[in-house]
């Protein structure tokens, strides 16, 4: 049986409910509602702000009752060579080839490129997934990098100051040498999630990436999870996500928070 992250039912908009059931996107659901094809407890509903309580209200589309899929968050260790896509026309292996069939309805949060391994989130909670991946939330992504050329103190200082890339300044929140016994060269924390940002940043610093792994995305940590394996998200991780989103909605995002003196010293 697939793992489930159980949360108390809360009212949600009808179009969100339909989307969570996999019957249509939210925008498509609104069109279905306007066309009179959606009913709640047997009564047609056309008001976009109408809400239902999952498990209590019956929502139907063209007379067929819709069932809400359990909310799921998975932490997956993407191996090198697996594609973050639904299907590859060239026959390459995708992350969904490595996951059980019931995970086909989950979307990934923040893709990893073909040659990058590590933590990938998958969920059917579309709202929180979109907010978590949005650059405005500035969620930390932590990486371990193996690089070409010996890393010098001056290179680390340059990375901490930030390096101008073709799409703007890239300045990690944290840069430091990885533990010698780990087999990696650098540990970096970034918050924007730009395409191939770590690789471009390190190449500009004179240290092209040889291998790269993401070990943390916000409160989610890879830990000892083996490549190709997954686990359900822990309650504490999901609570931390809800707190991040709540603070953003109230204008108190992590980006506006004052860095601790310890963190500031690390970035100098």
C-alpha angles and dihedrals in degrees: 000000000000117000116256131204102214119209129170113268114260131185114270135181115270093240090052090050091052090049092049089053089056093238096119143336117272092257091048090047091056089055090050090051093050089050090057094244096122124076133182115207089346096308121109112245123203101158110109092210095054114125136202134195111232113237092019107054120056114225119192135186115205088343096307116118114238120220122209115234115231112263109256136185120183131190106211129186103222111207124217111274098031115119123227095226140095095245137353116221088207093057098252121156114264131199088252090059087062096046129073119266095255089063092065090095094057122097124216122240115220110356126237120216123245097267097042120090132192144064119014123171122216125187147151090220094103097178098053091039091057093046093047092052095044114111091226091068090056094209112189119249115192123204141183114213134193109201142186118254126025112291112240130200089245091056091052090049090051091051091050091051090050133247126240112239129183090269098043142286116333113202119169117220088224134015124175142141114274119240109282093233093053095076091233129107106210141022115206136180119200130174110196105065095215117173111283088341097154093050093047092045095051093043089054089051091055096257111102113201117257095178133357136191133180110221101174139028110186107303094347116099129193095214115164095336108140123231111278092019129111141191135193115262114262121245091244091054092051091047089053091052091051089050092050092051093045092052091049092051090052094049095254101110123163088252090067096045117106110251117242117253088246092055092044092054090051092055098049 
